[in-house]
Amino acid sequence: MSKRRFALVGNPNSGKTTLFNALTGSNQFIGNWPGVTVEKKSGHLIGHPEVEILDLPGLYSLAANSLEEIIASKELTENPPDAIINIVDGTNLERNLYMTTQLFDLGIPLILVINMADELRQEGISIDADKLSKRIGYPVVAISALKGENIDKLIGHLLSPEITQNHPAKTDYGADIEAVIAQAFGIIKPSFPESQLRYWSFRSLEPGFKQNLDQVQQLELQRLQEDYESSHEGDDLESSIAGLRYDKIDQLVNGTIHGSRKGELSFSDRVDQIVTNRWLALPIFVLVMVIVYGISITTLGTYLTDWTNEVLFGEIVPGFVSSLLERMSVAEWLQSLILDGIVAGVGAVLGFVPQMLVLFFMLAFLEASGYMARIAFIMDRAFRKWGLSGKSFIPLLVGSGCSVPGIMASRTIEEESDRRMTVILTSFIPCGAKLPVIALFAGAIAGDALWVAPAAYFLGIAAVILSGLILRKTPRFKGDPSPFVMELPPYRLPGLKTILRSTWERGWSFIKKAGTIILLSSIVIWALLRFGVENGSLATVEVLGNSFMARLGSLISWMFRPLGWDSWQAAVATITGLVAKENVVNTFGILFGYAEVSETGTEIWANVAQHFGVLGGFSFLIFNLLCIPCFAAIGAIKREMNNAGWTWFALIYQSVFAYAVSFVFYQIGNWALTQQFSFMTILAILVVLGTIYFLVRPEKQKEVRTPQRNGVRA
Amino acid sequence: MKSLDQVSTGSTVEIVKIHGEGSLRRRILALGVIPGSSLQVVKVAPLGDPIEVKLNQSNLVIRRSEARFIEVAGGDHE
């Protein structure tokens, strides 16, 4: 058979992913749409490598309302598939068919797949697929993607020669609108391909539509809209067209649906009477979060992580590799490279994976069951002020265990700017690996005071809030806040296969995309620590003070003088902390002459206190808590941003923010303690005042949006 | 003019007009909130915002700031 390409299109929660998995099995390729955080999936039909299926993001329409819709519209018009597989949720047929009417305009062959046939049957409803098919002119199949019902019938259609033949659907919206469309058609005719003119005629009537059009055409289209509105008592063209699409859908489905829905309240409504109840919603939410955190971070997750890090990559693999290397009598430095550089580096990548898989499994369940959307509903108000989504709660919570899965968990957030903001802010929350560092400084300079650890968490939360407020005002995040209109999907028991697949996909994409950066940086740090100039010649060094790392430390230590700590040791500890934050403690141990120190570094408390002093010590702690996270988390940031510019922006922002906070803390603290007022004090005060001004200054563009025309622009 | 954010919980109202332009209106329309159809305000989130409305087979969540753009009629307490 010849090659053919299908695009799978459907609303969110229509069962699209389940169907995609059922059609392609394990023949999937997962990547990203270029430059954006949206996932791109494609695959081959099982047993038919010549049949390609592209899974487009879940959408409610083809207009340019969201990044996903822009991507889908671009793909369908610039790279039209041989046919569209349009999956619709049979339990909410009319709403799902809205986008179908837009797909009709594209003039691409189509097969309509009505999903959830099993649920409909339970409700006593049947849909007459043949009758509907005759009306729309395209094949219609009723399936259950979850139960695998009628999938073979669908595949039969996909392999038939008729599937790629176009039967223009009869969508006449009445003389009134068709006259307007005909005029728009005439205006845009030179600017778009012949076959897509009907689709672009509708699109060009979106207020402010500019694509491919010159100013004359835009003005003519604007006049067309105004004429319509003045002759229809102010009814706007967009609402009229949407209304006519729904009228058309009513005509199409009228008489094809048999049986009626039982009772007023659906199963989901009854569940929501408890789960999103005004008084019970928050306690239930807390309980769910305790379970997610408890399993993925503290109990099962920790057990798996400890085992991978300490047993598998701490004993078993290194033991095996070193005995192998010794038997092969490999040079000592090469052994060290392989063991301390590569094996440790690979271990650092893979060590996170088991915990991540546990977490992703639970997140996939929350998403597929419908509860994740409820989280956005419950928490939206608390988070949107800082430019975050209600769903940002989970990344931040998980981030308190480990930033890496926390950052990866941001995938569940729909809105791209919310998602990027969450990725930048998650690592401000102190992760588990930062706790030994906190304990070291609490013990060394604060007499082991109990308030230090809570203060560190408070600092993290304050950093999230402050940064959210600051970043929202930067050009990168500015612009209209995205409209928050969301569907609460019905509660459904998700299929185990779908959840397992999603869990594995996310874990694997971390290994693939973040692995390289973690491995490379581990090797570089290893080399810097290992080599140096000793006795005038290049050698593997015995004393850390002679290593290239120490040189690098002294080379950059001046930068930290305004923060109150400028020793090369402190700089080196900060750099090694990038491999894993708990390394800060070990590094100080080595630098102060101990071969090994306890987890919280009790042995070196006196040295640290003497080395830093109280103010400098806290400043160092603050900087290390807030600055760029470990390489694994940087890898996760890179993976989620999928864009070099955004990754650098995140890392530079985190560094500058950490520097500014430590600077202000140290300089103002110094002034308060010593009464010495210097140029640096003035600078610190200016930073504070500047930030306050930046946050409270009046804004011109984003005035109060009044419910009038021109209130909201795309 | 009465807008959706002023409707009390439990009331069913008819949609008169979607104000504003751009992606918000298009998104609302695509979800089936179109002039002439009716919807019920089901619930308010625990923190007072957003609100949940029921429309045909869909349950939708919308912020008060965006519900202000939806002009409605009827539906006051009996």
Chai-1 contact restraints between the chains, C-beta under 6 A:
chainA,res_idxA,chainB,res_idxB,connection_type,confidence,min_distance_angstrom,max_distance_angstrom,comment,restraint_id
A,Y60,B,A30,contact,1.0,0.0,6.0,A-B,restraint_1
A,S61,B,A30,contact,1.0,0.0,6.0,A-B,restraint_2
A,A63,B,R26,contact,1.0,0.0,6.0,A-B,restraint_3
A,N65,B,S23,contact,1.0,0.0,6.0,A-B,restraint_4
A,N65,B,R26,contact,1.0,0.0,6.0,A-B,restraint_5
A,N65,B,R27,contact,1.0,0.0,6.0,A-B,restraint_6
A,N92,B,Q57,contact,1.0,0.0,6.0,A-B,restraint_7
A,N92,B,S58,contact,1.0,0.0,6.0,A-B,restraint_8
A,R95,B,G32,contact,1.0,0.0,6.0,A-B,restraint_9
A,R95,B,S58,contact,1.0,0.0,6.0,A-B,restraint_10
A,Y98,B,A30,contact,1.0,0.0,6.0,A-B,restraint_11
A,P207,B,E21,contact,1.0,0.0,6.0,A-B,restraint_12
A,S239,B,I18,contact,1.0,0.0,6.0,A-B,restraint_13
A,S239,B,P35,contact,1.0,0.0,6.0,A-B,restraint_14
A,A242,B,L29,contact,1.0,0.0,6.0,A-B,restraint_15
A,A242,B,I34,contact,1.0,0.0,6.0,A-B,restraint_16
A,G243,B,I34,contact,1.0,0.0,6.0,A-B,restraint_17
A,Y246,B,I34,contact,1.0,0.0,6.0,A-B,restraint_18
A,R278,B,P46,contact,1.0,0.0,6.0,A-B,restraint_19
A,A281,B,P46,contact,1.0,0.0,6.0,A-B,restraint_20
A,L282,B,P46,contact,1.0,0.0,6.0,A-B,restraint_21
A,F377,B,A45,contact,1.0,0.0,6.0,A-B,restraint_22
A,F377,B,V61,contact,1.0,0.0,6.0,A-B,restraint_23
A,I378,B,A45,contact,1.0,0.0,6.0,A-B,restraint_24
A,I378,B,P46,contact,1.0,0.0,6.0,A-B,restraint_25
A,D380,B,P50,contact,1.0,0.0,6.0,A-B,restraint_26
A,R381,B,L47,contact,1.0,0.0,6.0,A-B,restraint_27
A,R381,B,D49,contact,1.0,0.0,6.0,A-B,restraint_28
A,P483,B,S23,contact,1.0,0.0,6.0,A-B,restraint_29
A,P483,B,L24,contact,1.0,0.0,6.0,A-B,restraint_30
A,P483,B,R27,contact,1.0,0.0,6.0,A-B,restraint_31
A,P483,B,E66,contact,1.0,0.0,6.0,A-B,restraint_32
A,F484,B,R63,contact,1.0,0.0,6.0,A-B,restraint_33
A,V485,B,R27,contact,1.0,0.0,6.0,A-B,restraint_34
A,V485,B,I28,contact,1.0,0.0,6.0,A-B,restraint_35
A,V485,B,I62,contact,1.0,0.0,6.0,A-B,restraint_36
A,M486,B,V61,contact,1.0,0.0,6.0,A-B,restraint_37
A,E487,B,S58,contact,1.0,0.0,6.0,A-B,restraint_38
A,E487,B,L60,contact,1.0,0.0,6.0,A-B,restraint_39
A,L488,B,N59,contact,1.0,0.0,6.0,A-B,restraint_40
A,L488,B,V61,contact,1.0,0.0,6.0,A-B,restraint_41
A,P707,B,H19,contact,1.0,0.0,6.0,A-B,restraint_42
A,P707,B,R68,contact,1.0,0.0,6.0,A-B,restraint_43
A,P707,B,F69,contact,1.0,0.0,6.0,A-B,restraint_44
A,G711,B,G20,contact,1.0,0.0,6.0,A-B,restraint_45
A,V712,B,G20,contact,1.0,0.0,6.0,A-B,restraint_46
A,V712,B,G22,contact,1.0,0.0,6.0,A-B,restraint_47
A,V712,B,L24,contact,1.0,0.0,6.0,A-B,restraint_48
A,R713,B,G22,contact,1.0,0.0,6.0,A-B,restraint_49
A,A714,B,G22,contact,1.0,0.0,6.0,A-B,restraint_50
A,A714,B,S23,contact,1.0,0.0,6.0,A-B,restraint_51
